[in-house]
């Protein structure tokens, strides 16, 4: 399953980790040096949420940024109980 928000379309971003060695000059060393740069991914914070879309309730994978902005209307909580005679 793709890690993409269904509302905003935000997906994974590229980045890098910079490995440094040595002691900082202000701490009494001779300075830090970069020894390696490796690639990494920044993944969006996706949540599986019940959402009302076109009058029907369904699950969507939505980023927390979209939830905070109010781009999504969450489905109301279910208040009725299942009928035991239906089994």
Residue pairs with C-beta under 8 A, 6 or more apart in sequence:
1 61
2 11
3 11
3 12
3 43
3 44
3 46
4 10
4 11
4 44
4 61
5 11
5 44
5 46
5 61
5 62
5 63
5 65
5 66
6 60
6 61
6 62
7 60
7 62
7 63
7 66
7 71
7 72
8 63
8 65
8 66
8 71
10 44
10 63
10 65
11 44
12 41
12 42
12 43
12 44
13 41
13 42
14 39
14 40
14 41
14 42
15 39
15 40
15 41
15 42
16 37
16 38
16 39
16 40
17 37
17 38
17 39
17 40
18 34
18 36
18 37
19 34
19 35
19 36
19 37
19 38
20 32
20 33
20 34
20 35
21 32
21 33
21 35
22 29
22 30
22 31
22 32
22 33
23 29
23 30
23 31
23 32
24 31
24 32
25 31
44 63
44 65
45 63
45 64
45 65
46 61
46 62
46 63
46 64
47 61
47 62
47 63
47 64
47 67
48 59
48 60
48 61
49 59
49 60
49 61
49 62
49 67
49 72
49 74
50 57
50 58
50 59
50 74
50 75
51 57
51 58
51 59
51 60
51 62
51 72
51 73
51 74
51 75
52 73
52 74
52 75
53 60
57 75
60 72
62 71
62 72
66 72
